[in-house]
Structures are given as C-alpha cells and as structure tokens.
C-alpha cells in the first residue's frame, strides 16, 4: 500500500503527488473538531474544497475558514495520497478560533442520520486484525439481538463495554471525541477542540486512539501481550454528544457516529494495584517494560496492568500480566515518562538471553515504515520518538544495564520542586549543541566574506540563521548544562528550560495543582476500562457541575527540554549519529554510579482515562 512519507520537518501542506493515484472511488471518514463524523465516497476528481463543500451541505456547518488535515499534512488540492477508510480531520484555522467559543457544533438536526454505513467498521485492512474482525462480528450480532453496550463510569474520558449476543463483554470502545478535554467528553472535562494539546502537551486531544493501535502493532509476536486493538468507525445511540463545548449533554437518543479505538476485553481477576508485586513473573515485567521504553509510555501505572490467575494445570499461585491503556505513548516530544515497574525488584534483574535477542532484533526504521503504512495519520514527531527510544533501549541493553536503570535514565530528577532534564534528555541536548555548532561554523565559512563586504546584510543573515536553527535549541545555558553533566561537573542550581510556544495553550503533568476531581485518579486506583473485570465500579471523578471548567485552567504548563520536530532528514540522521556517540559515556557513567545509590526522587505523574 502506497503511503505519503514525510521526511522533512514535521509540518507541511500536501498539494498532491505524494503517492500513487488510486483508481475508482474510495471511502473516507471526515471528523470535525467537535467530533461529528461523516463518511463519503471520493473519486479521483475530488479535492479538499469539494470535501469541505459536502460537509457544509450535509452538516450545515461553516467550512470557509477551515483546513482539512491528515496527521502532519494540510490537504489543499488533490487527495490521491489518501487511502481507503482513512480518517481526516476538519479544523478551524487558529486565527478564527475564539477562546470564548472555541468551536461551533453542527446545527443540522438530522446530520447524524445521514450516515447509512454499518454499526461498526474497521478503518484499515490488516492481516493482524483477524481477531478484531471476529470481535466486530460478535458485537454486531449482539446489537441485532438487542444487547446494548454500557458506559464505563471510571476515569476521565468516555469508554464503553460492548457485548456479544450472550451479554458477555468482548471489547472496550473509546471514542476519540470523548477523551479528556475533547468536545464530547461525558465526565465534564470538555473545552478543547480535537487536535489541541491534551492531558500531556505532546499528545493532542483526539489522537490517543491510534496510539492504542500503534502499541498493539509494535508488540511483535505478542511479546508483551497487548490485547488486539483497532481503529473503527462506530455508530450507536449510547455515545455522548455535548451541546458545543460547554458540556451540556444532548440526550436525544439518536445514533451518533464516532471514530474510536476498539480493544478486546480481557477477563481477569484484578489489576496490579490490588495485588502484591512479589508474585509477578520477572519475564512479564521485563517484556512490558521493554515495550514501554520503545513507545516512550508516559503513563504506565499499576491500574493499567491487568492480573489474571493461572491456577490450573499445577500452576497454583502463578499470574500473568496484560498491559492496557497506551493512549499516552509515542508523544511528539520527550516527556517525563511514568514507569511504575521501575520501583519493583523484578526490574533490577538482568535481561535474559531471549529478551536481549528480542531487543537486538528490533528495527526502528522498519517500525516507522510499518506505522506510516498502517496508521498514515500518525505524526512524524511520534515516529522520531519511537526511533530514538528504540535506539536508546538497544544501546543500553547491549551495554549491560537492567530495565530499572534504563527507566531511571529516561525519567527526570526532582530537586527542590524543580524539574531537571533526564540523562537521556541531556545526551539529546548535547547532540543538538554539536550539530548547531557545526552548522554555525559552516554558515560562517560560506558567508564570511559577504558579511564583511556588505555590512547592511549582516542583521538579516543573522536573523535567517536564528530562524533556521530554531532559537529554542541555541540556548547556551541549557547546552552548557548538558555538557557539564556529561563531563561529570557539578549540577548548576538553575537550568534554562525550553518552553514550547503553543498558541492554543499547553497542558502537561499537573501534580498538586489538579482539582480534587482529577487528583482522585492516581496510580493507586483501578483502570477505568477494567474495574475488577466487571462493568460496575465507583466513579473516579467529581460531579460534572464542579469540574466543568476551562481545560486551560485544569493543568499548568511545564518544561519541555527536547524537541525533535524542527530537524530536516539530514539533520535528524546526523543527530542520531551524534546521539549514539554521546550515549556510551553516559551509559558508562550510569554503570559506575548505580552501585550504592538508591533510587532518585523524581517528578512524574500518571493520567488515567
């Protein structure tokens, strides 16, 4: 399957010719930033303008000041690179979005009735989706027999148990427009449009669904036992639909079409927060940890590790672990990850030979191409984080570090209530500094004579260079900080941090600043999806009335030390080369300083939804 490959800086506009043109018609689903979904057939003559015109007529919504996007790409002319069953997003341009009314809801009374497709349709046609195909058939049969899904009350986002004809839970469905802060969130945490920063600044609202699918696709040979997961278009009256983005629910009983992740429900006995960790198999912890490092999971808490007893066949007292909830993996920039297993004794045991062989055989370039093909809406920034974290895992494991040591190198240090960059981020900062110095030297060598002869051009040239190299990464305070760490010097008391310029606002780890309704969803509570393996459970959030606040007020901004999005392909490859060179002394330092040292204090948070 041909796919648009975007190797430059991670933003851009698509004008065609990124892939082979497909013949005949193909169906796509277009989602507005308020969550409304419309399926339509495209032919080779369709373009972004005709798609927006159809949306305007079908949904009675304004589309003049809007853009049709597909992951990193803004679609302007022909849509030949868009494949069958792709999910596109219609977003209002930033300059036309108001903070008081950030997005308009469709005003057509019967717009959802125009979707005449089936109740559940898988987006994509993967051979690895054979199990989910069976799940979809079971669910559709159950719906035809009058077996209705039920909402899951825990967590911050909307999620639903879907059943088979016997009334058994077979799948968890999470609509993308019901995530925390999404426009149709049923728990009162609405206020942002799809595509804006979410609970984690580098994970946008509405984009956790394809991350759930990515974690499943990357779990080769079912190594960590991620349940089968797929992206679907699903239509049902159980789903929530708010009036605009103020959180007033529209209880009209009509069927609503949604883009959602669908994951197989796994029967289990409890989650890891309800069970002592001493009985957890070492191999299970290692395999889940290896996956978490590869996908840079920012939210691995005990509540999203399911525990199932294996008492049959002479295995009394043995359990297996099933990892779920991967919506906050593959961030667009380096975050402070959360690995609860890092504090468990199994993580300090060296990798087995089988585990080391699995790590050696990982191919991050192949992984990236696979995700570009199977999930073409995934952003290039996410893939760069995947490549970086996989390379780091391979180098660290080959050096002899255990899982806990690798996790500690990725987590940030908590000192006097200030965040310090992790050891991994420090290596990245130093690699960026070396690249910046090299390009500055090359720039001076090429333009030095002209700068002397034509003084009037000096200011402009300097300004252009600053734009080219991104001023955030030329902050010498931070680069000096990185150099001092790598050279074993004493930590300075202050570090100049990189702050991402987000016109739409930034959301990040929140710690003690969360309102009570959000504080109650910590790592010691159960996963919203699997409440003791049963649909019943105590609601983990406060009332809708007390929590209906602006999403911008819920979570403060925080430090962003490293971005990978502003490098072109040549700079990115050079960065990876320098990263590997600098990583070895950092690994050696970690190796020699680990013995005799306890675990560090760290500033990490867990987000459950």
N, C-alpha and C positions, 0 to 999 in steps of 0.2 A: 504494500500500500504506500503510495507516494505521500509525502508529508512536507510541509514547509519547515525547513531547517533554518533557524535564526542564530547565526554565529557572531553577530556584532554586538554592540551594546544592547542591553535588554530593554529596548523600547523601539517602537517604529511604526511605520504605516505600510500597509500592503496595497500595492497597485496592480497585482497580478503577476503571473509568470514565476511563481514560487514553486509550482508543482505541475505535474502533467494534468492537462484538462481531462475531466471525466466526461464520458458520453452519456446522453439521455438525461433523465431527471434524477434528483436525489433529494431525500427528505432531510430537513434540519429542524432544530427547535430553537426558537429565539426567546430569550428570557429578558424581561425588562428589569431595571434595577429595583423595582418594587416587588419582584418575584413572579409576576404574571408570565405564563409560558404559552407560546403559540407555535404549533407545528405547521410547516409549509413545505411544498414541493418546489425545488429550484431547477431551472433548466440552464443551459449554457449561456443564455442571453441575460440572465438576471444579474443585478449588481446591488450594491449596498443601498442605493436610492430606491430601487423597486421593493426591496425587503422592508425598508422603513415605511414606504407608502402602504404596503399591505398591512403592516402593524397599525398604522394610523387609521385605516379604514375598519379593520377588524376589532380593534380595542378602543377606538375613539380616544387616542392619546396623542399629544403633540410630539412630533419627531424631528422638527426643523433644526433645533439646537441640540442634536444628539449625535452620538457616534456608535457605529456597530463594531464591536471588538471581538477578538478571538484570542484569548490569552494575552500575549505581548502585542499582538498586531491590531492596528486600526484599519478596518476594511473600507476602502474608498471606491474601487472600481469593480472589476470582475471578481467573482467568488470561486474561481476554478480550483483553488487550493483547499477549499472547504469540503471535507469528505462527508459521506453519508452518515446520518444520525449525529452530526456534530451539534454541540450546544453553543450558540452565540449569545452575546450579552449586549443589550442596547443601553447605553449610559448617557446621561445628560452631560454636556460639556461643563467643566468645572466653573467657568466664568458665568454660567447661567444657573448655577445651583445656589440656593439661598439657605442660610443656616436656620432660618425660621421655618421654611418649608422645603427641606432638602430634596424632596422628590414628589412627583404627582402620581397618584394612583389612577388606574384606568377608571373612566366614568361610564363606560358602556355597561348596561345592566346584564347583558347576556353574553359577555365576551368569553367566559369560561365554557359556555355551552357550545361554542364553535369548534372545539377540539373533539373530533369524531374518532380519534385513534383509540387503541385498546387501553385497558386499565393500567397495565404495566408493560413498558417496552425498554429493552436493554439498549443503551447507547454504545454502539460498538459491537463487533462480532469477533470475539477472541475464542480460540480453541480452549483457553483456560477458563472460559465462562461456562463450561458444560454443566457444572453443578448448579450455577445460578440460573441457567435455563430451566433446569428441573424445579428449582425453587419458585421461579416465576409461574410455571405451570400449576404448581400446587396452590399458590396464593390466588391465582385467577379462578381456579376451581372452587376454592373456599369462598371467594366473594360471590360467585354464581350461586352457591348453596346458602347464601345468607350469613356467612361467618364474617363478622366485621372486625377490622383492626381496632386496637385500643391505644390511647396515648400513654406515654411513659411520663410519670409525674416528676421524677427527679431530674436534676441537672438544670442547666441554664438555657438549653436550646430545645426545640421541638424534635421529638423522636416517637416512633410508633412501633408496636408489635403487630406484625402481620401474621395471619394464621393459615393453616391448611383446612381442608374440609372437615377434619376431625377436631378442629378447635385447638390444635397444638401450635405453639409458637415456632415459626420456622425462619423468620427474618426480622431484622431491625431496619427501619427506614428512617432516614434523617433528611428532610427537605433542606436544600441549601438556603432558601429564603426564610428559614425559621431558626437559623443559628443565632447565638448571642449577638445582639445589636442589629440583626437583619430586620428588614421591614415588617415581616410577618411573624416575628418571634412571639410565641404564645405565653411566655413567662413574664412579660412586661419589660424585657430588656431590648426594646426596639430603639430606632433612632438613627440608623445609618443605612446608606444605600449599598447594594451589592457592589463589590469592588473597592470599597473603602477599607482602611485599616481596621482590624478586628481586635479580639482579646490580646493577641500578640500583634505588634505593629507590622511584622513582616509576614503575617498570614491574613489575607484580606477576607472580608466578610463574603460569604458565599463560595469560598474556594477550599473549604475543608473536605468536601465530598470527594473530589478527585484525588486528594491526598490519602484518603482512606483506601481508595482503589490502588494507588501507587504503592502503598505499603504491602498490599496483598501481591501485586505483580512482582515486587522486588524480593519477596520471600520465596526464593527459588527452592524447589524440591520440598516445599512446606517445612523448611528448616526451623522456623520459629513458631509454626502452627497458627499463622494469621488466618482467621476464617475467610472463606470465599467472599469477595466483595466486588460490586459492580456499580456503575453509574446508570441510573434509569430515569425515564420519564414516567411518572406515576400519576394517576387521576383518581381522586376519591373525595368524598364529602367530609371525611374525618379531619382533613387538614385545616390549619388555621389561616385565616385571612383577615388582616387588620384594615382599619379604615385609615388609609395613608400610612404615616409612620409614627402616629401618636399613640398607638397601642390599643385603640378601641376595637374590639373584636366584632366582626360581622358574622353573626350566627344565622346564616340563611339556609344552611343545609344543602347548598348546591355543590356539585362536584367541581373540584379545583385541580388543575394540572400543575405538577411540580417537577423540578429537576432535583433528584435526591440520590444519596448513596444507599445501597441495599446490601446488607451483610447477613450472612447465615447466622441464625441464632444457635448458640452452643449450649446445650444443657450442662449444668454444673451444680456444684454444691454450695460454693460461696466464692468470695474474692479474697485476694491476698491480705486485705486489711482485717479480715476476720480469722486469720489463721497464722499460727507461728511459722516464721520463715525457716526454721531449722530443718523442717521436713521437705523443703523444696529441693528438687533434684539440681545438682550442680550443672548438668548439661542443659537443663531448661533455662536456668538463669543466664548461662553463657550465650545460648542461642538467641534469646530475646534481647540481651544486651548488645550482641553483635548487630542485630537488626536496628536497634535504637541508635547506635552510633552511626551506622550507614545513612540512615534517614534523618539524622540530627533531630531526634524526638525531643520536643520541649515540654512534654507532659507525660512522662512515664511514672505514674503513681500506683500505689497498691490497689486502688479501686478499679483500674483497668487491666488487671491481671486476674483472670478467672481461674479458679481452682476446682479440679474435678478429681474425685477419689477413684483410685484403681484398686479396689479391694478384692476383685475377682481373680481367679487363677493363681492363688497363692501370693498375691501382691498386697497383702494387708498393710495398711498404713502408707502406701505409696500414693502420690498425687501427680497430676500433670497440670501444666500452666498453659493458658490460652491468652495471648495478648490481643486487646481490642482498643478502640478509640485512638486512631492515628491521625486525626484531623489537624493536629498541630505539629506535624512533622514537615520536613522539607521547607523551612522558612526561606524567605527571599534574601535574608542576610543572616549573619551569625548572631544568634541569640544566646541567652544563658539557658542551657538545656536543663531538664529535670529528670534525673535517673534515680529513682528510689532504691533500685537494686544495688547502687553504688555503696550503700551502707550495710549490705548483707554479706556475711562471711563467704558465701559461695563466689562472690565476685572477686575475691582476693586469691582464689585458687588458679594456678596457671592453666592456660588453654590446653586442651587435649590435642593430639596429633590430627585427629579428624577435623577439629574446629580450625586449627591452623591451616590445614589444606583447603578447607572451605573459604577461608579468608583470602588465601593466596590466589584462588581461582576466580575471585570476584573481578569483574571487568567494568569499571565505572563508565568507560566510553560506550560499551555495549549497552549498559543500563540506561544511559541517557538517550541513546538512539531508540531503544525499545519504548521508553516513556514518551518520546516525541511521536512515535508511531501510534501507540495505543491510547495515549492521552494528549492529543495535539494541542489542547488548551493550556497545558502546563507551561509555566513561565521559565524562561532560560535561567533566571536567577536561582530558581529552585534546583535546577539541574546542576548548576555550578556548586551549590552547597552539597549536593549528593556526591559529586566528583571529589570535592575537597575532603569531605568527611570519610569517604571510602579510602582515598589515598592515605589519609592520616591513620585510619584503622590498620591498613596493611603494613605501613611502616612501623607503627608502634607494636603491633603483634610480632612482627619479624624481629624487632629489637629485644623482645622478651618481656614486655610489660603485660600485666594482667588486666582484666576487664575493669577493676576498680581504679587502677592507675590511669588507664586511658580515659575513663569517665571524669576523673578529677582534673586531668589536663584540659578537658573541654569546658569545665564549669568555672564560673567566675568566683573570685575571692571576695568575701565580705569582711571589710575592715573599717571600723568606726562609721558604720552605716553608709559607707561609700562602696560602689561597685568598682572593682578593678578588672581589667581585661584578663581573660583566661590565658593559660600558657599557649593554647592553640591560637588565640587571637593575637598574642604577642608575636608569634612566629609570622603570622599573616601581615601584621603591621610592618615588621622588618623587611619582609619580601616586597611590600609595596614601596617602602622607602628606597630600597636598592633600585627598583625599576624607575622610580621617579628621578633619582639622581642620574641614572644612566640616560634617561630621555632629556633631562635638562642639559647634560653635557653635550649630547648630540645636537640639541636645538641651538646651543650657544656656538658650537663649531660650525653649523651650517649658516647661521645668520649673523655671526660676529662682525664680519666686515661691513655688512649692510647697516648694522646697528650703529657703527662708528660714522659712516658716511652720511647717514640720513637720520639725524637725531629726532626728527619730527615723528618718525615711525616707531620709536622705541616704546612709548607708552602703549600703543595699540598692540605691538607684538607681545609685550608682557601680559597684556590682558587676554589675548588669544591663548597664550600658553596656560594661563591660570584656568581658563575655561576647559582647555583640552585635558589637563591633568586632574581636574576636579579638586577644588581648593580644600575640600574636607580631608583629603589624604596627603596634602602637603603641609599639614600642621606639624611643625617640627617638634613641638612639645611632646606629642604622642609618639613620634618616631624615636625621639631621644629616650623616651620611657621604654620602648621596645628594645632598643639597643642596650640599655642598662640591664634589663632583665636577662637578656641572652648572654651578656658578659659577666653575669653574677654580681653586678653592682647593687648597692642598697636601693630599695624602692623609694622614689620621691613621694612626698606627702600628698601631692596633688597630681592628677593626670588630666591633660586636656582631652576631653572626650569629643567624639564625633556626634553631632546632632543631626538627624535626618530632617530635611526641610520638607514637611508634609503639609501641603495647603489644606488637605482635608482633615488634618488632625492626626495624632498618633496615640496608640494605645499599647500598653506593654505590661510587664509584670507589676502587680499592684500592692502586694504585701499588706501592711496595716492600714492603708488608705482606702480599702474597699468598704462599702457599706455593709452592714450586718448581713443582709440577704445574700451577698456574694461571699463573705467570709465563711459562711457555713458550708461552702462547697470546697473543703480542703482535701488533702490527700488521704485522710483517715476515713472519709465517707465512701459509700459504695458508688460504683459506676451507675449512672442514670440508666444505662441500657440493660443491665443485668442485676436486678435487685434480688439477690439470693436465688437467681434463676427463675423468678416469678414476676408477673407483671405488676403486682402490688408493691407499694413502697411509699415511704414518707416523702413528701415534697421537700426538696433541699433548698428552696429559695423562699424569700419572703413574699408577701402578697403583691399582686400586680400594682395596687394603688401606691404602696410605699416604695416600690422600686422603679416606677415609671419616671425616670429622669433622663436627661440628655445623656447619650452614650459618651459624649465628650467629657462629661463630668465624672464618669464612673472610674476611669483608670488614668493615672498620670503618665506623662512621657518619661522615658528613661534613656540611658546611654546606649548608643549604637557605635561600637568601635570599628567594625569592619564591614564594608560593603564590597560586593564582587560584581556589581552590575555595570560599572562605568568603564570596564576594560573591553577593548575590541578583542578579536580572536587571537591576534599576535601577542598582545599584552597579557591575555589570560594564559596562554601557553608558557610565556616567559615567567609569569607569576608562579605557575605550578612547578616549574623547574627550580626557581629560587626557593620556593616553599620546601621542596624535598631536601635541598642542600642545607637549609637552616634548621630543618626538623631534627636532624641527627644530633647536633649538640644539645638541643632542648630535651630530646629523649634521654641522652646520656646524663644530663643534669637531674632529670626526674628519677632516673635509675639510682643515682648515687645519694640522693637526698630523701628518698622514700623511707629507707630503713630508720626506725627510731622515731619517726614523726607520726603523730596522729592525724586524723582527718581534719581538714581545714574548715573553718566557718565559711559558709557560702550563702549568697543571696539568690535563692531560687524559689519559684512558685509553681503551683500546679493549678491548671484550669480544667474544670470538669464541665462537660456539656454533652 
